[in-house]
């Protein structure tokens, strides 16, 4: 993906944010109340028809538990960054005991 349009970014962000809202069992109305933004704005964001302010994106991420790499992963082309994201995703899929063990092993390296 050489040149990313604003429209492409809005659509990807909207899809991710909608999926996480649903995963968190929230309606658009409930999320609207939690974030203090209008229901219409949430609908436009999720449909990719509206950009999202940085502050609103951060509030979404905090409210819905979205990691930054999830939001930006599709736009990354640097192989080293992609490898780091993939490593993070593997570690993130472990249970807490396994994460503690991996963290200890990394500290030893």
C-alpha positions as CSV (number, residue, x, y, z in Angstrom):
1,X,0.0,0.0,0.0
2,X,2.1,2.9,-1.3
3,X,-0.3,5.9,-1.1
4,X,-3.0,5.6,1.5
5,X,-6.0,7.8,1.0
6,X,-7.9,9.4,3.8
7,X,-11.0,7.5,2.7
8,X,-9.1,4.2,3.0
9,X,-8.0,5.1,6.5
10,X,-11.5,6.1,7.5
11,X,-13.0,2.8,6.2
12,X,-10.4,0.6,8.0
13,X,-10.7,2.5,11.2
14,X,-14.5,2.3,11.0
15,X,-14.5,-1.4,10.5
16,X,-12.1,-2.0,13.4
17,X,-14.0,0.2,15.7
18,X,-17.3,-1.3,14.9
19,X,-15.9,-4.8,15.3
20,X,-14.5,-4.0,18.8
21,X,-17.8,-2.2,19.8
22,X,-19.7,-5.4,18.9
23,X,-17.1,-7.6,20.6
24,X,-17.6,-5.5,23.8
25,X,-21.4,-6.0,23.5
26,X,-22.1,-2.3,23.2
27,X,-24.7,-0.6,21.0
28,X,-23.8,2.6,19.2
29,X,-26.0,4.4,21.6
30,X,-24.2,2.9,24.7
31,X,-20.8,3.8,23.2
32,X,-22.1,7.3,22.4
33,X,-22.9,7.8,26.1
34,X,-19.5,6.3,27.3
35,X,-17.5,8.5,24.9
36,X,-19.7,11.6,25.2
37,X,-20.1,11.9,21.4
38,X,-23.2,11.9,19.2
39,X,-24.7,8.7,18.0
40,X,-24.6,10.2,14.5
41,X,-20.9,10.7,14.7
42,X,-20.3,7.1,15.8
43,X,-22.4,5.9,12.9
44,X,-20.5,8.0,10.4
45,X,-17.1,6.8,11.9
46,X,-18.1,3.1,11.8
47,X,-19.4,3.4,8.2
48,X,-16.1,5.0,7.1
49,X,-17.9,8.2,6.1
50,X,-16.2,10.4,8.6
51,X,-12.6,10.9,9.9
52,X,-12.0,10.5,13.6
53,X,-10.2,13.0,15.8
54,X,-7.1,11.8,17.6
55,X,-8.7,12.4,21.0
56,X,-11.8,10.4,20.0
57,X,-9.7,7.6,18.6
58,X,-7.7,7.4,21.9
59,X,-11.0,7.4,23.9
60,X,-12.3,4.6,21.7
61,X,-9.2,2.6,22.2
62,X,-9.3,3.0,26.0
63,X,-13.0,2.3,26.2
64,X,-12.9,-0.8,24.0
65,X,-9.4,-2.1,24.8
66,X,-7.9,-1.7,21.4
67,X,-4.2,-1.9,21.1
68,X,-2.5,0.7,18.8
69,X,-1.0,-2.0,16.5
70,X,-4.5,-3.3,15.8
71,X,-5.6,0.1,14.5
72,X,-2.5,0.8,12.3
73,X,-1.5,-2.8,11.3
74,X,-3.0,-2.7,7.8
75,X,-1.1,0.4,6.9
76,X,2.4,-0.8,8.0
77,X,4.8,-1.8,5.2
78,X,8.1,-1.8,7.2
79,X,9.1,-5.5,7.6
80,X,10.8,-4.9,11.0
81,X,7.6,-3.3,12.3
82,X,5.5,-6.1,10.9
83,X,7.7,-8.7,12.6
84,X,7.3,-6.8,15.9
85,X,3.6,-6.7,15.5
86,X,3.4,-10.4,14.8
87,X,5.6,-11.2,17.8
88,X,3.4,-9.0,20.0
89,X,0.2,-10.8,18.7
90,X,1.7,-14.2,19.5
91,X,2.6,-13.1,23.0
92,X,-0.8,-11.4,23.5
93,X,-2.5,-14.7,22.7
94,X,-0.8,-16.4,25.6
95,X,-2.4,-16.8,29.0
96,X,-1.1,-14.6,31.9
97,X,1.2,-17.3,33.3
98,X,2.8,-17.8,29.8
99,X,3.2,-14.1,29.3
100,X,5.0,-13.8,32.7
101,X,7.3,-16.7,31.6
102,X,8.0,-15.1,28.2
103,X,8.7,-11.8,29.9
104,X,11.2,-13.4,32.3
105,X,12.9,-15.1,29.3
106,X,13.2,-11.8,27.5
107,X,14.7,-10.2,30.6
108,X,17.4,-12.9,30.6
109,X,18.3,-12.2,27.0
